[in-house]
Amino acid sequence: MGSLRLLSVRLAGLIVACIAAIPQTAQTTLYEEDLLASAPIRISQWKQMESYASALPKKTLAAPKGTANFREAIGYPAPGFLAQPTGHFDKVGEDSTAIYYRCFLHVTREMETYGLFIVPKHVKLPAPLVISQHGGGGTPEMATFHGGTNYHDQVRGAVAEGYVVFAPLTVMYPFRDRDHDTP
């Protein structure tokens, strides 16, 4: 009986030591943005794309005659696109996990693409890149901030795993903008 008691005391001591060795996770405060704050960027992107598309010559697309004509049939490369896009990164925020940038890339003289570019802190660069594409009713900000809406941790989960993330804007029909009377 004495050896069983000694064993249970030692086991209890081992359990306490193991629990004490578990690293304590500090509560982190993540960088957040008001999701409507970036609406002017999306409106600008929409107008640029609409202007670009309106200026394209009107032609009917013939069915491709084989794989050699596929690029021509889909209009690749897009008319007026720059051979060497240029752009800039604007740092917008930082928290204990990452540094957040807005990335603007000029793809034509009049049109640029936009997205959030997030670099995890303590990552050794160069690091793998994840392109985190939201759906048709979303925005990069919706997929990133305030819990990521229906995207959950699609963006920040990859950042937490040590990936650099580019979350580009797809100009579609962002419901959040529609629901807040933006043009």
C-alpha positions in Angstrom: 0.0 0.0 0.0 2.9 2.4 0.8 4.5 1.9 -2.6 1.2 2.6 -4.3 0.8 5.8 -2.3 4.3 6.8 -3.1 3.7 6.1 -6.8 0.5 8.2 -6.9 2.3 11.1 -5.1 5.2 11.0 -7.7 2.7 10.7 -10.5 0.8 13.7 -9.2 4.1 15.6 -8.9 4.9 14.7 -12.5 1.5 15.9 -13.8 1.9 19.2 -11.9 5.5 19.6 -13.4 4.2 18.9 -16.9 1.4 21.4 -16.6 3.8 24.0 -15.4 6.0 23.3 -18.4 3.3 24.1 -20.9 4.1 27.5 -22.4 1.6 30.1 -21.4 0.0 31.8 -24.5 -0.1 35.5 -24.1 -3.3 37.2 -25.1 -2.4 39.0 -28.4 -4.2 42.1 -29.6 -4.5 41.8 -33.4 -4.4 44.8 -35.7 -8.0 45.5 -36.9 -9.6 47.9 -39.3 -13.1 49.2 -39.9 -14.2 47.1 -42.9 -15.8 50.1 -44.6 -12.6 52.2 -44.3 -11.2 50.6 -47.5 -14.4 51.2 -49.6 -12.8 54.2 -51.4 -10.0 51.8 -52.6 -12.6 49.3 -53.9 -14.6 52.1 -55.6 -11.4 53.3 -57.3 -10.5 49.8 -58.4 -14.0 49.3 -59.9 -13.8 52.6 -61.8 -10.4 51.8 -63.2 -11.5 48.4 -64.4 -14.7 49.7 -65.9 -12.8 52.4 -67.7 -10.2 49.9 -69.0 -12.9 47.4 -70.2 -15.0 50.2 -71.8 -11.9 51.3 -73.9 -11.2 47.9 -75.3 -12.0 47.4 -79.0 -15.3 45.6 -79.5 -14.8 42.3 -81.3 -16.5 39.0 -81.3 -14.4 36.1 -80.1 -14.1 33.2 -82.5 -13.8 29.7 -81.1 -10.2 28.6 -80.8 -8.9 26.4 -83.5 -6.6 24.5 -81.1 -4.4 25.0 -78.1 -2.0 27.3 -80.1 -4.8 29.8 -80.4 -6.0 29.6 -76.8 -4.1 32.6 -75.6 -5.4 34.7 -78.4 -8.9 33.5 -77.8 -8.9 34.6 -74.2 -7.2 37.8 -75.0 -3.8 37.1 -73.4 -1.8 39.1 -72.9 -4.4 41.7 -72.0 -4.2 44.8 -74.3 -2.3 47.6 -72.8 -0.8 45.7 -69.8 2.6 46.7 -68.8 5.5 44.4 -69.5 7.0 45.3 -66.1 4.3 46.2 -63.5 5.3 48.8 -60.9 3.9 49.5 -57.5 4.2 50.3 -53.9 3.6 48.9 -50.4 2.1 51.1 -47.7 2.4 49.9 -44.2 -1.0 50.3 -42.5 -0.6 48.4 -39.2 1.3 46.0 -37.0 0.6 43.7 -34.1 2.5 41.1 -32.2 2.0 38.6 -35.1 2.5 40.5 -38.3 3.1 43.7 -40.3 0.2 44.7 -42.6 0.7 46.5 -45.9 -1.6 47.7 -48.7 -0.1 46.6 -52.0 -0.8 48.5 -55.2 0.5 47.2 -58.5 0.1 49.2 -61.7 -0.8 46.8 -64.5 -1.7 49.4 -67.1 -1.0 53.1 -67.1 -4.5 53.8 -65.8 -5.2 50.6 -63.8 -3.7 49.1 -60.7 -4.4 46.0 -58.7 -4.7 46.1 -54.9 -4.5 43.7 -52.0 -3.4 43.2 -48.4 0.2 41.9 -48.0 0.9 40.5 -44.6 4.4 39.5 -43.4 4.6 37.4 -40.2 6.9 38.7 -37.5 9.9 36.5 -36.8 9.7 34.8 -40.2 13.0 34.2 -42.0 12.8 35.8 -45.5 12.4 34.7 -48.2 9.4 32.7 -47.0 6.6 30.8 -48.8 3.8 33.0 -50.1 0.1 32.1 -49.9 -2.3 33.9 -52.2 -5.5 34.0 -50.2 -8.4 34.8 -52.5 -11.7 35.8 -51.1 -15.1 35.0 -52.7 -17.2 37.2 -55.0 -19.0 39.0 -52.2 -16.0 39.6 -50.0 -12.9 41.8 -49.7 -9.4 41.3 -48.5 -10.3 43.2 -45.3 -13.4 41.0 -44.7 -11.3 37.8 -45.0 -8.7 39.2 -42.6 -10.1 41.4 -39.9 -12.6 40.9 -37.1 -12.6 37.1 -37.2 -12.5 36.9 -41.0 -16.3 36.7 -41.3 -17.2 33.5 -43.1 -13.5 33.1 -44.2 -12.6 32.4 -40.5 -8.8 32.2 -40.3 -8.1 31.8 -44.0 -5.7 34.8 -44.0 -4.5 35.0 -40.4 -4.3 31.2 -40.1 -1.7 31.1 -42.9 0.2 34.0 -41.3 0.2 32.2 -37.9 1.8 29.2 -39.7 4.6 31.5 -40.9 3.5 32.2 -44.5 3.6 35.6 -46.1 0.1 36.2 -47.4 -1.2 38.3 -50.3 -4.9 38.7 -50.2 -5.8 40.4 -53.5 -9.0 42.3 -54.2 -11.2 40.7 -56.8 -13.5 43.4 -58.2 -16.9 41.8 -58.1 -19.9 42.6 -56.0 -18.9 43.3 -52.4 -22.1 42.9 -50.4 -20.8 44.9 -47.5 -20.4 47.9 -49.8 -23.8 47.4 -51.3 -25.4 47.1 -47.9 -23.8 50.4 -46.8 -24.9 52.4 -49.9 -21.5 52.8 -51.5 -21.6 53.3 -55.3 
